[in-house]
Amino acid sequence: MLQRDVLVIGAGPAGLAASIEAGKAGADVLLVDLNMQPGGQLFKQIHKFFGSSAHRSGTRGYDIGKQLLKEAEEAGVEIWMQSTVIGIFPGNKIGIEKGLDNGDKEIITLQAKKIIIATGASENAIRFEGWTTPGVMGAGAAQTMINVNHVKPGKKIVMLGTGNVGLIVSYQLMQAGCDVVALVEAAPKIGGYAVHAAKIRRAGVPIYLCHTIIEAIKGEDGCVCGCVIAKVDDKFQPIPGTEETIECDTITLAAGLKPTMDLVKLADCKLTFNGPFGGYIPLHNEKMETSREGVFVAGDTTGVEEANTALEEGKIAGISAAEELGLISSENADLMRAEIWKRLDALRLGPFGERRMMEKEHILKEYREIIGTPISAE
């Protein structure tokens, strides 16, 4: 059986940041991910990041990804791609289906002293008539096609959802040469930042507020050839007689994300439900440690936010794992975490930040009440 100090699951922003911190402290770190290349969402993000210089303001996501990969290599992190964790068992024993260079798979059993779960989030699906028709896809899939694979998902596109994902991906689709013919939003106002929405409107793309898609129209080839939208009432129900048909060959869905909980459940971590963070999430303390000793979480697994938050939480998890391994003194670890928490609080001071901060404080309090461990985010 293989032995490692730290196993990090998920090579997105949080997982990379956690690996780097633990590796720099001297831990023997293995990072595994089921995708073909590390970096997660970062290599889809061709736009420049917001925030302060501490959060790489003005730097494009893929450049941040390249820098993190370089730092992981320098920290001695071992990375297995196309590898899937298929089981977490008592004693921190882990089953991994490892991808081999020849395309085959090999089952590996590994024991890790510490586990960091950073498996991110998955897209929410919206059901309407014809929602399984070829040409209906998540906004993340469309973003992967244009920014990673350099393939257009379609020629004429309707985007459902105007959060930051819907707005940013719509603009990137336009940059890729696609014709975004409309954005559709059930809420009475745009959900994302005005700076992103302004780019869409200046390009002349209509945004239908208080509307939803009620049908994907299937063409003779079996693929999408249009969609039917309708106004919704204050309970988000379609209003009869308000239907309108829009010609398109692709419908992309940006209806929010939910934390990926599969491995958290396998690890038998206690969960709590938190709507603003996307649904069920693992209880965790200020060290990002869950109710199961030695198992940490970071990034969208702890609640859906954004890449900078994931990076900061990953750093905390990596530092905390190294501390418990005796590689960082408790005094130094506390100082490092305190500085990161200050930056996290600053990140959460945006338009919806105050509520996010309150919800995070509630999660920390709930952990203390259930687990009985004193905590402080000071």
N, C-alpha and C positions, 0 to 999 in steps of 0.2 A: 504494500500500500504506500502510495506517495505521501509525503509529509510537506506541509508548507506552514509558515507562520500566519500568513493572511491570504485568504481567497477572496477576491473581489469579483462579483458577478455583475456584468454589464460594463461595457467599455465606452459609455457615453461620457458627457462632461463630469458627472458626479463620480463615476467609477474611475475615470482617469485621474481626477484630482485626489481621490482617496488612495489610489495606488501610488501616486507620486509622493504623497506625504509619508505613507508607511514605508515606502522604499528608501526615501531620503533618511529616515530614522534608523535604517539598518535592517528592516524586516525582509524576510524572504517572501516576496509577493508574487502570486499568480493571478492574472486577470483573464477572465474568460468571457466570450461573447458569441452569440449565435450568428452574427452577421459576417460578411466577407471582409470588412475592414473596420478598424476601431474608429471612434470619434462620435458615434451616434448621430444626433441631430446636427452637430456642428458642421459637418461637411455638406449639409443641405442649405446652410444659412449663408447666402452670398451677401446679405445686407450687413451694414455696420452696426455694432452693438451700441446701446445707450449706456448711461451710467457714468461713473467717475473713471479716472485713470487706473484706479485699483481694479476696476472691472473691465479693463481693456476697451474703454470708450473709443469709438471710431475705428475699431478693428473688425474685419469681417470674420464671420463664424469659422469658415474653413481655415483661415490663417491662425485662429486660436487653436483649432484642432491640431494643426501641424506643430505648433509650439508645444502643446501638451504631449503629443506623441514623442517629441524629442526629449522632453523632460522625463517622461516615463522610461525611455531607453537609458538615459543618464542615471536614473535612480535604480537601474537594474531590474525593472519589472519584467517578468516573463508573461507573454501574451499568447493565448490560444484563441484563434478565431474559428468561426464555423463550428463552435463547440457549445453544447447545451447542457446545463445542469438539469439532471432528471430526477434527483432525489437528495434530500437533506435528512440525515438520520441522527439519532442520539449520539453524543460524543463528537459532534461536529464532523461526522463522516459524510462525504458527499459523493454522489454518483455523477459522472460527467461523460457524455457522449462526445468524444473528441474527434474533430475533423482531421483527417490525414492529408498529406500532400497529394496522394493519388486519388483523392475524392472519396475514399472509403471512410468508415467511422469505426472508432474503437471505444469500448466502454472502459473507463478508468475509475478506480476507487481512490479517493484522496481524503486525508484527514487534515483539517486546518485548525490552528489554535484560535483563530478569529475569522469570522465571515462578515463581509460587507455586501449587502444586497442593494444594487443600484440598477434595477431593471427597468426604470422609467415608467412610461404610461402608454396606453393604447387609445386609439380614436373611438369616439362614440359613433354608433351607427344611427341613422334616422330612417325609419320605415315609412314608405309610402308606396302606392301602387307602382309596380315595376322597379322597385329599388334594387333588385338583384340583376337587372338588365346590364349586359356588357356596356361599359361607358359610364357607369356610376362607380365612383371610387372616393376614398378618403383624400382630403387635401394633402396629407402627408405622402400618400402614394404619388400624387401628381408632382409634388415638390421633389421627391426622389427621382422621378423620371427626368425632369428637366435639369436639375442641378447636379445630379450624380451620374445618371445614365445618358444625359443629353438627348433625350427622346421626348417629342411633344406628345402629351396624352390625348390631344385632340386639336381640332381647328377652332371650333366655336364652343365656348365653355360658360356654364352657369355655376356660380359658387353659392352654396348655401351656408350662411354664417358670416358675420362681420366682426368677430373677435380679431385679435391681432393675427392669428394664424390665417383666417380667411382673407384678411386685407393684404398681408404680406405675400402670401402665396399667389393671390390674384395678380398683384403687381409683378411678381416674378414670372408668372405665366405670360403676362404681356411682354415683358422683357425678352422672353424666349420666342416671341413671335406668334403666340396664340391670341385669338380674338376673345377676350372676356366680354360676353354680351350683357351680363347682369349679375348683381349680387342680390341675394334674397335673405331677409332677416325677419324673424318672427317678432322680435322685440320692437318697441316703439323708438328705439335709438340705437345707433351704432355701438357695438360692444368694445371695439379696439381703440387705439390711440388716434386722435384726430389727424396727426401728421401722416399716418398711413392712409387714412380714408381720403385725405385731401388729394393725394397722388392719384387715387382711383377716379375721383370726381373730375379732376382737372383733365383727365384723359377722356372724359365724356361717357364713362360707364355708369349706367343707372343703378341706383341702390334702392331696392324695394323694401321699405320698412313695413312692419305689421303684415308681412306676407310669408307664406311658406310654400313648399313644393308639395303638390298632392298627387302628381303622377309623372313618371318617366315614360315618354312615348317611344314605343319600339318600332323601328323601321323594318323594311322588307328583309334586310340582312340580319335581323335579330338584335341589332345594336340600337343605342339611343339615337333618336333623330329629333328630339325636342322634349320639352317638359311643360306641364301645366302648373301654374302658380295661382294662389288665391289669397285674398285678404283674410286675416284672422281677427277674432274678437278678443275681448280682454281676458278670455280664458284660453287663448291660443287655438281656438277651434275655427276651421275654415268657414267663411261666410258664403252660403250658396248665392250664385249669380255674379260673383266677383272673379270668376276664373279668367285666366289669360294664358295664351300659349306662346312659348318662346322657342324659336328654332335653335337647336344646339346639337352637338354630337357627344358632349361630355358633361356630366354633372359631378361636381366635386363637393364633398361634405366636410365642413369645418364646424362641427357641432360640439366641440369640447373634447376633453380627454379624461380618462380615469386611470388612477394608479394601477400598475400591474402587481397583483397580490399573490400570484400562484406560489412563488417560492417563499414568500413571507408566511403563507398558510402552511406550507410544507414544514417550515421551521417551527411551527406551533407558537408563533408570536401573537400576543393579544392585539386585537384590532379595535378601532373605534370608528364611528361614522362621522364624517365631517363634510357637509355639502360644499362649502367654498373651496375645499381642497380636492374635490372630485369624487368623493364617495368613501369607501372603506380604506383606512390607512393604518399602519402599525403604530401602536403607542410607542413613544421613544422619549428619552430624556435629553438634556442639553448636550450630552456627549454623542447623541444619535444612536445610543444603545437601546435595543428593544427589551421587551419583558424576558426574552431568552438571553441569558448571560453569554457574552461573547459574540452575539449576532447584532450587527449594526445595519442601519439603513441610511440612504442619502438620495437626494434628487427627487424626481417626480414620484418615486416610490413612497415618499413621506407626504405627498400632497402636491398636486400639479401647480407649478409656478413657472419659472423660466430658467434659461441656461446659467445665468450668473448666480442665481440662488442655488442651483444644483452644484456648481463648482464650489461654492462656499461650504455647503453641507458636506460635500465629499471630502473637503479638507478636514473638517471637524471629525468625520468618521475615521479617516486615516490617522489623524493625530491621536484620537482616543484608543484605537486599536494598538498603536505603537506604545502608548502609555501603559496599557494593560499588559503588554509584553515586557515591560520594564525597560524599553528603549528610550523613553522620554520621561523625565521626572514629572511628578504630579504638579509641581510648582510651575514648571515651564509649559506644560500642557494647558494648565488653567489660564496662563497669560495668553497663549496662542489662541485658545478658544474664545476668550473674552474679546480679543481684537476682531476675530471673525464675526462674532455675534453683533458687534457694533456695525460692521459693514452690512450684515444681513438686515438689521433694523433700518439702515439707511435705504437699502434696496426696496424695502417694503413700505416706504413712505410715498409711493406713487398714488395715482387716483383711487386705487382700491387697497392701498397698503395698510391703512390703519386697521381695517377689518382683518386683513391677513395677520397682522401682528397680534391682534386680540385672539384670533383663532389659534395661532401657534402657542401663545401663552396658555390658552385653555388646554391644549394637548399636553403641554408640560405639566400643568397642574393635575390633569387627569392621570397621567403616569404616576405622579407622586402619590396620589390618593389610592390608586389600585396596587401599585408595586411596593409602595412604602419607602421609596428612596428619596432622600432630600435632594432637591435640585435648585439650581439658580442659573439664570441666563445673564446675570450681571457681568 
